[in-house]
Amino acid sequence: MSENTSQGRARLTQSQLELLLIAHERLIEGKPGGKRITLRFVNLSGLDLSGRNLAEADFSGSSFDGAVMLKVNLERANLFGCDLRNADMRAANLRRADLRGASLRGANLAKADLSQADFREGQIAIPHPSKGLSMMRHEARSGEADAANFSGATLDGSKMNGSTACKADFTDCSMRGVKLTGANLKEANLSGALLQDAEIGGANFEGANLSGAVLTGVDTGGARMGGANLSGALRDRPADAGAHDADLLQRAQAHELWCRSGGRYGQHTAFDNQDLRGLGAQLKGMLLTALSARNACCVGLDLAGCELQGINFEGADLRGANLNAADLRGARLAGANLTKTSLRQAKLSPLPVGGRSAPTVCTGARMRYVKAQGADCAGAVFDEADLHGANFEDAVTTGASWKHAILDGAVGIEIGKAAA
């Protein structure tokens, strides 16, 4: 706990905080006796707020140094100028939270949702060490997240202009459209991060690890990139890719016609080794049964509701793709990269084929932080897959195989059934 940040702040006990938490949750639930939490310049260091619903609460200027805040809901909360150093905020909901001028140094925000959160500079009031709130000074302070752990977190559309996150861990983060203008990410780890359309003008990425990151729509020319590792980073497509996209769409439509007509019309097609990113959401909901897309680049593709029974996605790059409610029965996904892919309500159960059934095979797939809530994964094969941080809550996993799979931090999986 940092003594200098808690001086001048009133100290709350866990039992005192509990009464306020209950009142705020009653307000959120529309129950009588509810009251919104307004705790400004309060010392909450080391206290436990795990799992509580604190949406729109006001904690401006307060200290949470070393607090336990697992899965806490702080959506749209006011955390302006807060001290959140070393706080455990894994899987917390901080969507649209006001974190201007806040300190997150050393905090653990793995798998947290920080979409559209505001980390920009703020004018912070500092209580006097002995005279407390009666005498305060003000200073401009940028959001600080040095050495923080954001691995697997979602920061889409967040405002980190001018903030500092030196040596922070952004491994496999979704950071689409994040604003990093003038930010300092020196020696940060952004390996595998999804940075599509990020704004990084004037940012410092010296010595940063951007290996395997998705940098489409990102202009690195105005950033300091000295010593940065860009090996395997996915960059923009060729300028003339538009005409190629139109051809790919026509071929997909011909394949759909082939499926619907039982092979009488249209044509069976294959997208092996093709870059399909330019199709965006144009394939959404299509019937593409038995399509082959081996080693295809499908990063960010919207395939929600598609009928993809028996599709061959072996070795394909499906990072950040939307496969919600897609029918993937009997699909082949061996060796595919589905990091941060959404499979909510998708079907991955066996596909009946001529009196037998073909399982969905994800052997050796990279499925880190995949979102498979409510998916039907009965009988699916996840042997040797990397499922670090994956979410299978409310999913059907009866008969699924997890032999030698990496399940660190995964939830919703019956670990006892996983083979060692």
HELIX and SHEET records of a PDB file:
HELIX    1   1 GLU A    3  SER A    6  1                                   4    
HELIX    2   2 GLN A   14  ILE A   28  1                                  15    
HELIX    3   3 ALA A  241  ARG A  260  1                                  20    
HELIX    4   4 ARG A  277  LEU A  279  5                                   3    
HELIX    5   5 ILE A  415  LYS A  417  5                                   3    
SHEET    1   A 2 ALA A  10  ARG A  11  0                                        
SHEET    2   A 2 VAL A  42  ASN A  43  1                                        
SHEET    1   B 2 GLY A 122  HIS A 128  0                                        
SHEET    2   B 2 GLY A 132  ARG A 141 -1                                        
SHEET    1   C 2 LEU A 351  VAL A 353  0                                        
SHEET    2   C 2 ARG A 356  ALA A 358 -1                                        
END                                                                             
